Amino acid sequence: MIQKKLDALAQMMDEYRAMPFPKGFRGLDVEDQDMVMLDADTAGYVYRVLDGPLPEPSRGGLIRLLGVFEKVLPAISNEYASKYYTQARDVAALAAEIEAMRDK
């Protein structure tokens, strides 16, 4: 079961990383969140989940990242950027789901 989710995560991550970064979002803060760092943090956590279980402090960071998306996404008015960051959130959410499954 976890392997299927990991395969899906890898596929989603490939699709997300293939999307161009939204124009005008470099150096932009939305709801006090640097959008480049949000992108980089997402990639970092997801690639680490793909490599194996996260250590406990990183699991907490992944959960906090999901909270940031919930704060930031409603504040993005650019249609493409909203799609881009929604994809990032979905990838991070699946990574968190996989981590939760590893505990069982």
C-alpha positions as CSV (number, residue, x, y, z in Angstrom):
1,M,0.0,0.0,0.0
2,I,2.7,2.5,0.9
3,Q,4.7,1.6,-2.3
4,K,1.7,2.6,-4.4
5,K,1.4,5.9,-2.5
6,L,5.1,6.5,-2.9
7,D,4.8,5.8,-6.7
8,A,1.9,8.3,-6.8
9,L,3.9,10.8,-4.8
10,A,6.9,10.5,-7.2
11,Q,4.6,11.0,-10.2
12,M,2.9,14.0,-8.6
13,M,6.2,15.5,-7.7
14,D,7.5,15.1,-11.3
15,E,4.4,16.9,-12.6
16,Y,4.8,19.7,-10.0
17,R,8.5,20.2,-10.7
18,A,7.8,20.3,-14.4
19,M,5.5,23.4,-13.9
20,P,7.3,26.7,-14.4
21,F,7.6,28.8,-11.2
22,P,4.9,31.5,-11.3
23,K,6.1,34.8,-12.8
24,G,6.2,37.6,-10.3
25,F,6.5,35.3,-7.3
26,R,10.3,35.4,-6.8
27,G,10.9,37.6,-3.8
28,L,7.2,37.9,-3.1
29,D,5.8,37.3,0.4
30,V,2.2,36.2,0.8
31,E,0.8,36.2,4.3
32,D,4.4,36.7,5.6
33,Q,5.6,33.6,3.7
34,D,8.4,33.8,1.1
35,M,7.0,32.0,-1.9
36,V,10.4,30.7,-3.1
37,M,11.0,29.2,0.3
38,L,7.6,27.6,0.4
39,D,8.4,26.0,-3.0
40,A,11.9,24.9,-1.8
41,D,10.6,23.6,1.6
42,T,7.9,21.5,-0.2
43,A,10.5,19.9,-2.5
44,G,12.8,19.2,0.3
45,Y,10.2,17.5,2.5
46,V,8.8,15.5,-0.4
47,Y,12.1,14.2,-1.7
48,R,13.1,13.2,1.9
49,V,9.8,11.3,2.2
50,L,10.5,9.5,-1.1
51,D,14.0,8.5,0.3
52,G,12.6,7.0,3.5
53,P,10.9,7.9,6.8
54,L,11.3,11.4,8.2
55,P,12.8,11.9,11.6
56,E,10.3,13.3,14.2
57,P,11.3,17.0,14.0
58,S,10.9,16.9,10.2
59,R,7.5,15.3,10.5
60,G,6.4,18.3,12.5
61,G,7.9,20.6,9.9
62,L,5.9,18.9,7.2
63,I,2.7,19.3,9.2
64,R,3.5,23.0,9.8
65,L,4.1,23.4,6.0
66,L,0.6,22.2,5.3
67,G,-0.7,24.9,7.7
68,V,1.2,27.5,5.8
69,F,-0.5,26.4,2.6
70,E,-3.9,26.8,4.2
71,K,-3.0,30.3,5.1
72,V,-1.4,31.3,1.8
73,L,-3.6,29.7,-0.8
74,P,-6.7,31.8,-0.2
75,A,-4.5,34.9,-0.5
76,I,-3.2,34.1,-4.0
77,S,-5.2,35.8,-6.7
78,N,-3.1,34.9,-9.7
79,E,-4.8,31.9,-11.4
80,Y,-1.6,30.1,-12.5
81,A,0.1,30.7,-9.1
82,S,-2.9,29.3,-7.3
83,K,-2.8,26.2,-9.4
84,Y,1.0,25.9,-8.9
85,Y,0.8,26.2,-5.1
86,T,-2.3,24.0,-4.9
87,Q,-0.3,21.3,-6.6
88,A,2.5,21.9,-4.1
89,R,0.1,21.6,-1.2
90,D,-1.4,18.4,-2.7
91,V,2.1,16.8,-3.0
92,A,3.0,17.8,0.6
93,A,-0.4,16.4,1.8
94,L,0.3,13.1,0.2
95,A,3.8,13.1,1.7
96,A,2.3,13.7,5.2
97,E,-0.2,10.9,4.6
98,I,2.6,8.5,3.7
99,E,4.5,9.5,6.9
100,A,1.3,8.8,8.9
101,M,1.0,5.4,7.3
102,R,4.6,4.5,8.2
103,D,3.7,4.9,11.9
104,K,1.2,2.0,11.7
